[in-house]
Amino acid sequence: MTEQPPFYDDLAACLEEAWRRLCEGATSRRGAFHTPSLATIGLDGAPRLRTVVLREADPGTRTLRFHTDHRSDKAAEIVRTPRVALHAYEAAAKIQVRIEGRARLHAQDAVTEAAWEAALPMSRICYGVVPGPGTPIPAGDAYAMPDDEEKAARDRENFRVVLVTVERLEFLYLAFEGHRRARFSWDGEEMSGTWLVP
Ligand SMILES: Cc1cc2nc3c(=O)[nH]c(=O)nc-3n(C[C@H](O)[C@H](O)[C@H](O)COP(=O)(O)O)c2cc1C
């Protein structure tokens, strides 16, 4: 029998492992937890999915952070319906984490300021793209990026920080000896966790 990880039959340790993976995903570019999929509810009510870069994960406040452009579809979708979901599967570890929560868009406040200051010039430049993300264009290259930092700084008004408060987290670990699946949910500060049939 293969030796199983310490969280295998330990519910609390499954939650810790999920957060450990999320925190690592935010700080390291390697691995699937760096670029989870984010689901929103489209303006027409249909589900919409895309990749985002996870910038920060804080188990204390149950918050995940990513960045976006306020002109993007996802920004409008979050404003309309703040309920979102995130997903990542790390094949090497055989761990899937699914999250449901509430997203909040931050603009021109201390949160946005700190994130903008910490962002790399290469990332900042994206927020100055003209026309805005998602605009139909007549050719693949019919768009322009700001050509200097000063211009990029002016374009920061398009920059948004999205903070997601986790309300539900599901952990799945695949093992030949038997998969393990656990669900954690929060009602305010009150947390409840349970094993689920995988
Ligand atoms: C690896 C990767 C990372 C990405 N990171 C982000 C991100 O952090 N924020 C973002 O708004 N879009 C990011 N994108 C682009 C989105 O996946 C998406 O194509 C774009 O934002 C338009 O989405 P929307 O029309 O649903 O708003 C990323 C794409 C890839 C492939």
The ligand as an SDF file (V2000), in Angstrom:
LIG
                    3D

 31 33  0  0  0  0  0  0  0  0999 V2000
   -2.3810   32.3330  -17.8180 C   0  0  0  0  0  0  0  0  0  0  0  0
   -3.4220   33.4070  -17.9140 C   0  0  0  0  0  0  0  0  0  0  0  0
   -3.5660   34.3170  -16.8960 C   0  0  0  0  0  0  0  0  0  0  0  0
   -4.5310   35.3170  -16.9620 C   0  0  0  0  0  0  0  0  0  0  0  0
   -4.6740   36.1830  -15.9160 N   0  0  0  0  0  0  0  0  0  0  0  0
   -5.6430   37.1270  -15.9480 C   0  0  0  0  0  0  0  0  0  0  0  0
   -5.8610   37.9640  -14.8150 C   0  0  0  0  0  0  0  0  0  0  0  0
   -5.2110   37.8530  -13.7600 O   0  0  0  0  0  0  0  0  0  0  0  0
   -6.8460   38.8900  -14.9060 N   0  0  0  0  0  0  0  0  0  0  0  0
   -7.6170   39.0300  -16.0250 C   0  0  0  0  0  0  0  0  0  0  0  0
   -8.4860   39.9000  -16.0350 O   0  0  0  0  0  0  0  0  0  0  0  0
   -7.4400   38.2450  -17.1070 N   0  0  0  0  0  0  0  0  0  0  0  0
   -6.4770   37.2890  -17.0900 C   0  0  0  0  0  0  0  0  0  0  0  0
   -6.3000   36.4460  -18.1610 N   0  0  0  0  0  0  0  0  0  0  0  0
   -7.1610   36.6220  -19.3730 C   0  0  0  0  0  0  0  0  0  0  0  0
   -8.5280   36.0080  -19.0960 C   0  0  0  0  0  0  0  0  0  0  0  0
   -8.4100   34.5930  -19.0140 O   0  0  0  0  0  0  0  0  0  0  0  0
   -9.5680   36.3800  -20.1720 C   0  0  0  0  0  0  0  0  0  0  0  0
   -9.1770   35.8910  -21.4270 O   0  0  0  0  0  0  0  0  0  0  0  0
   -9.7720   37.8940  -20.2730 C   0  0  0  0  0  0  0  0  0  0  0  0
   -9.5710   38.5440  -19.0350 O   0  0  0  0  0  0  0  0  0  0  0  0
  -11.1760   38.2100  -20.7680 C   0  0  0  0  0  0  0  0  0  0  0  0
  -12.1150   37.6870  -19.8640 O   0  0  0  0  0  0  0  0  0  0  0  0
  -13.6020   38.2750  -19.7210 P   0  0  0  0  0  0  0  0  0  0  0  0
  -14.0290   38.6780  -21.0970 O   0  0  0  0  0  0  0  0  0  0  0  0
  -14.3920   37.1590  -19.1850 O   0  0  0  0  0  0  0  0  0  0  0  0
  -13.5350   39.4540  -18.8130 O   0  0  0  0  0  0  0  0  0  0  0  0
   -5.3620   35.4180  -18.1030 C   0  0  0  0  0  0  0  0  0  0  0  0
   -5.2440   34.4700  -19.1170 C   0  0  0  0  0  0  0  0  0  0  0  0
   -4.2980   33.4810  -19.0280 C   0  0  0  0  0  0  0  0  0  0  0  0
   -4.2160   32.4740  -20.1400 C   0  0  0  0  0  0  0  0  0  0  0  0
  1  2  1  0
  2  3  1  0
  2 30  2  0
  3  4  2  0
  4  5  1  0
  4 28  1  0
  5  6  2  0
  6  7  1  0
  6 13  1  0
  7  8  2  0
  7  9  1  0
  9 10  1  0
 10 11  2  0
 10 12  1  0
 12 13  2  0
 13 14  1  0
 14 15  1  0
 14 28  1  0
 15 16  1  0
 16 17  1  0
 16 18  1  0
 18 19  1  0
 18 20  1  0
 20 21  1  0
 20 22  1  0
 22 23  1  0
 23 24  1  0
 24 25  2  0
 24 26  1  0
 24 27  1  0
 28 29  2  0
 29 30  1  0
 30 31  1  0
M  END
$$$$
